[in-house]
Amino acid sequence: MTVPGKIIEEQKNYYVVSTSGGELRCTLKGALLKERKRRIATGDSVKIQVINADSAEGIICEISKRQNFLPRPPLANLSQVIFVNCFKRPQINTEAIDRFLFSAAAYGIDAVIVFNKMDLLDADEAGELETAENYYREISYKILRTSVPENQGVEELVGLCRGKTSAFTGLSGVGKSSLLSIIFPDMEFSTNEVSGASGRGTHTTTHTKLLSLDNNTFIADTPGFAFVDVPTVDEDTVAAHFPEIEKQTGKCRFNNCIHDTEPGCAVVELVESGEIAPWRHEHYLKIYYEMAERRKMY
């Protein structure tokens, strides 16, 4: 008899699997070890056979098909990824946000944008942030504001994670680990102060595992580069991952328009009229040409 479970941590010689009856230390079934064609990763759904209930040991007998996969760090079957940012300390980085959103879409994972450290903003700064937030909302992204000292938005953030497998990510210094420390008060997360010179901290997350909030809610702490270092795709598909640009498909004068300097480009017209944010168009073009260059190289 087998029971379903989820791999929540990968160690050198075994896997930690979460089941309805608790966590077990599991190894791979011999036949499965020989025939498997891909690496097993944290987040994989599996079926296990319990071989020793007293010592919580089992054998992984079956690995289910994945819904999606993040290769760096290896994480499977994410329901959503939550990108933690700040408006200041460190200063808002819209290019990092857009590269994150592009990557999440390319990997087939839903995205949530969190703006943390709201307690640091005055009324004018909060208003500036709201302008950017409203734009992202209009193109279908979820936005949430949080503050650790004021406990703002934390309950809502936990609510967004209930019943899902989520990855928290963000550039250094944005307070991601501080947020996770509130959600998991019994866990210790490494945090660094933001440097005065660069306005950024140093990366502190070195090991990826799924933390259990309950039997159906799992959260991973992942480094920011996992999403800002965008995956390689065909350059002609880049626009599909920018919702406001993708909506203009078929409206340009030329069918092969890349939305740069071509005459009769519907996207450029909307940028000039202010309906598409100039920074979004700029970041789209940067990724487009980055993908074209990768194709030429490889």
Secondary structure, DSSP 8 states (H G I E B T S, - for coil): --EEEEEEEE-SS-EEEEETTEEEEEEE-HHHHHH--S---BT-EEEEEEEETTTTEEEEEEE---S-EEETTEEE--SEEEEEEESTTTT--HHHHHHHHHHHHHHT-EEEEEEE-GGG--HHHHHHHHHHHHHHHHTT-EEEE-BTTTTBSHHHHHHHHTTSEEEEEE-TTSSHHHHHHHHSTTS--------TTTS----------EEEEETTEEEEE--THHHHS-----GGGGGGGSHHHHTTTT-SSSTT--SSS-TT-HHHHHHHHTSS-HHHHHHHHHHHHHHHHHHHH-
